Amino acid sequence: MNEHLENLKEIRSLMERSSKFLSLSGLSGISAGVCALLGAWYAHQKIHIEGLYLLFDPSVRQEVVPLLLVDAFFVLVSALFFGVLFTVRKARKQGLNVWNSTSKRLLISMLIPLIAGGVFCLGLLYNGFFWICFPATLVFYGVALVNASKYTVHDTYYLGVGEIILGLISLFLARWNLIFWAIGFGVLHIIYGTVMYFKYDRTPPVNE
């Protein structure tokens, strides 16, 4: 009887591994959080927290917004670079192929909300509602994580929910948008990455 139970558990484990991408590295989350905090620090130097309201002034937007867009671009590229680096390294240690049908589904499920969010933010910039981009990026990124969580570890779901909550709160606290953005993309990522590292990187993933 015990042998049959063990066989069933093994089969379930194999099915879990074949349907979920389990090579996400906790170090990817930590590095993304560090990059976001550095980007938020730079943005803070350009627009002090009190100065966020000045972004309603078109002349201020013309001077500050390009700098913040470049800052966001470098944060995104850096986070993606380290994310791919650590994930590929973990997959190789596990003897797994990082590019498979599951990772493709994971990527597609994330890209749809992210692309929609990117176009939405471009529309906000075009119409002069720059300050809403802070909560919008948090909300759309959170939706992307929740949508993709069914193809990876469930911890990603909780990160996504946290991002959405922070984004919705920051909609009503425009003065502190940069702080909420730093918490969402910086602090939450570091917490998530640390949990992932000790839960999965140092020990094999277990069934949820």
C-alpha positions as CSV (number, residue, x, y, z in Angstrom):
1,M,0.0,0.0,0.0
2,N,2.8,2.4,0.9
3,E,4.6,1.6,-2.3
4,H,1.5,2.5,-4.3
5,L,1.2,5.8,-2.4
6,E,4.8,6.6,-3.1
7,N,4.3,5.9,-6.8
8,L,1.2,8.1,-6.9
9,K,3.2,10.9,-5.3
10,E,6.0,10.5,-7.8
11,I,3.6,10.6,-10.7
12,R,2.0,13.7,-9.2
13,S,5.4,15.3,-8.8
14,L,6.3,14.6,-12.4
15,M,3.0,16.0,-13.7
16,E,3.7,19.1,-11.5
17,R,7.1,19.6,-13.0
18,S,5.9,19.1,-16.6
19,S,3.1,21.7,-16.2
20,K,5.0,24.4,-14.2
21,F,8.2,26.3,-14.8
22,L,10.1,25.7,-11.6
23,S,13.5,27.2,-12.6
24,L,12.7,30.8,-11.5
25,S,15.6,31.8,-9.2
26,G,15.2,33.7,-6.0
27,L,18.3,35.7,-6.9
28,S,16.4,37.0,-9.9
29,G,13.8,38.5,-7.7
30,I,16.4,40.0,-5.3
31,S,18.4,41.5,-8.2
32,A,15.3,43.0,-9.7
33,G,14.4,44.6,-6.4
34,V,17.9,46.1,-6.0
35,C,17.7,47.5,-9.5
36,A,14.3,49.0,-8.8
37,L,15.5,50.6,-5.6
38,L,18.5,52.1,-7.4
39,G,16.2,53.5,-10.1
40,A,13.8,54.9,-7.5
41,W,16.7,56.6,-5.7
42,Y,17.8,58.2,-9.0
43,A,14.2,59.3,-9.7
44,H,14.0,60.8,-6.2
45,Q,17.0,62.9,-6.9
46,K,15.3,64.3,-10.0
47,I,11.8,64.8,-8.5
48,H,11.7,65.0,-4.7
49,I,8.6,63.5,-3.2
50,E,7.0,66.9,-2.8
51,G,7.9,67.6,-6.4
52,L,5.6,64.9,-7.8
53,Y,2.8,67.4,-7.9
54,L,4.9,69.7,-10.1
55,L,4.6,67.0,-12.8
56,F,1.2,68.5,-13.5
57,D,3.1,71.5,-14.9
58,P,3.8,70.9,-18.6
59,S,7.1,72.7,-18.5
60,V,8.3,70.5,-15.6
61,R,7.1,67.3,-17.4
62,Q,9.1,68.2,-20.5
63,E,12.3,68.4,-18.5
64,V,11.8,65.5,-16.0
65,V,9.8,62.9,-17.9
66,P,12.5,62.0,-20.4
67,L,15.0,61.5,-17.6
68,L,12.6,59.2,-15.8
69,L,11.8,57.2,-18.9
70,V,15.6,56.6,-19.4
71,D,15.8,55.6,-15.8
72,A,12.9,53.2,-16.1
73,F,14.5,51.7,-19.3
74,F,17.8,51.0,-17.5
75,V,16.0,49.5,-14.5
76,L,14.0,47.2,-16.9
77,V,17.0,46.1,-18.9
78,S,19.1,45.5,-15.8
79,A,16.4,43.5,-14.1
80,L,15.8,41.4,-17.2
81,F,19.5,40.7,-17.6
82,F,20.0,39.5,-14.1
83,G,16.7,37.6,-14.1
84,V,17.6,35.7,-17.2
85,L,21.1,35.1,-16.0
86,F,20.2,33.6,-12.6
87,T,17.2,31.6,-14.1
88,V,19.3,30.0,-16.8
89,R,22.0,29.2,-14.3
90,K,19.5,27.5,-12.0
91,A,18.0,25.6,-14.9
92,R,21.4,24.3,-15.9
93,K,22.1,23.1,-12.4
94,Q,18.8,21.2,-12.5
95,G,19.6,19.8,-15.9
96,L,16.5,21.4,-17.4
97,N,15.8,23.3,-20.6
98,V,14.9,26.9,-19.7
99,W,13.0,27.3,-23.1
100,N,10.2,24.8,-23.3
101,S,6.4,24.7,-23.8
102,T,5.7,25.6,-20.2
103,S,8.1,28.6,-20.1
104,K,6.6,29.8,-23.4
105,R,3.1,29.7,-21.9
106,L,4.5,31.5,-18.8
107,L,6.0,34.2,-21.0
108,I,2.8,34.7,-23.1
109,S,0.6,34.9,-20.0
110,M,2.8,37.7,-18.7
111,L,3.3,39.6,-21.9
112,I,-0.3,40.1,-22.6
113,P,-1.0,42.3,-19.5
114,L,2.4,43.9,-19.7
115,I,2.0,45.0,-23.3
116,A,-1.5,46.2,-22.6
117,G,-0.1,48.1,-19.6
118,G,2.7,49.6,-21.6
119,V,0.4,50.9,-24.3
120,F,-1.9,52.2,-21.5
121,C,1.0,54.1,-19.9
122,L,2.0,55.6,-23.3
123,G,-1.6,56.9,-23.6
124,L,-1.3,58.4,-20.1
125,L,2.0,60.1,-21.1
126,Y,0.5,61.4,-24.3
127,N,-2.4,62.9,-22.5
128,G,-0.3,64.4,-19.7
129,F,-1.3,62.1,-16.9
130,F,2.2,61.1,-16.0
131,W,1.6,60.6,-12.3
132,I,-0.9,57.8,-13.0
133,C,1.9,55.8,-14.6
134,F,3.3,54.9,-11.2
135,P,0.2,53.0,-10.0
136,A,-0.6,51.8,-13.5
137,T,2.7,50.0,-13.8
138,L,2.2,48.3,-10.4
139,V,-1.3,47.2,-11.2
140,F,-0.6,45.8,-14.7
141,Y,2.6,44.1,-13.5
142,G,0.6,42.6,-10.6
143,V,-2.1,41.3,-13.0
144,A,0.7,39.8,-15.2
145,L,2.2,37.9,-12.2
146,V,-1.2,36.6,-11.1
147,N,-2.0,35.5,-14.7
148,A,1.4,33.8,-15.0
149,S,1.4,32.2,-11.5
150,K,-0.5,29.1,-12.8
151,Y,2.6,28.2,-14.8
152,T,5.1,28.5,-12.0
153,V,5.4,28.4,-8.2
154,H,2.3,29.8,-6.3
155,D,4.4,32.4,-4.5
156,T,4.3,34.4,-7.6
157,Y,0.6,34.8,-7.2
158,Y,1.0,36.5,-3.8
159,L,3.6,38.9,-5.2
160,G,1.2,39.8,-7.9
161,V,-1.6,40.5,-5.4
162,G,0.7,42.7,-3.4
163,E,1.7,44.7,-6.5
164,I,-2.0,45.2,-7.4
165,I,-2.9,46.3,-3.8
166,L,0.0,48.8,-3.7
167,G,-0.9,50.2,-7.1
168,L,-4.6,50.7,-6.2
169,I,-3.6,52.5,-2.9
170,S,-1.2,54.8,-4.6
171,L,-3.9,56.0,-7.0
172,F,-5.3,57.9,-4.0
173,L,-2.0,59.0,-2.6
174,A,-0.3,60.7,-5.6
175,R,2.2,62.5,-3.4
176,W,3.7,59.2,-2.4
177,N,3.6,57.4,-5.8
178,L,7.3,57.0,-6.0
179,I,7.5,55.5,-2.5
180,F,4.8,52.9,-3.4
181,W,6.6,52.2,-6.7
182,A,9.8,51.6,-4.8
183,I,8.1,49.3,-2.3
184,G,6.3,47.3,-5.0
185,F,9.2,46.8,-7.5
186,G,12.0,47.0,-4.9
187,V,11.1,45.8,-1.4
188,L,8.5,43.2,-2.4
189,H,10.8,41.8,-5.0
190,I,13.6,41.4,-2.5
191,I,11.3,39.8,0.0
192,Y,9.9,37.5,-2.7
193,G,13.3,36.6,-4.0
194,T,14.6,35.8,-0.5
195,V,11.7,33.5,0.2
196,M,12.1,31.9,-3.2
197,Y,15.9,31.4,-2.6
198,F,15.5,29.7,0.8
199,K,12.4,27.8,-0.2
200,Y,13.3,26.5,-3.7
201,D,16.9,27.4,-4.7
202,R,18.5,25.6,-1.7
203,T,16.1,22.8,-1.7
204,P,14.1,21.0,-4.5
205,P,10.6,22.4,-5.2
206,V,7.8,20.5,-3.4
207,N,4.2,20.1,-4.4
208,E,1.9,22.8,-3.2
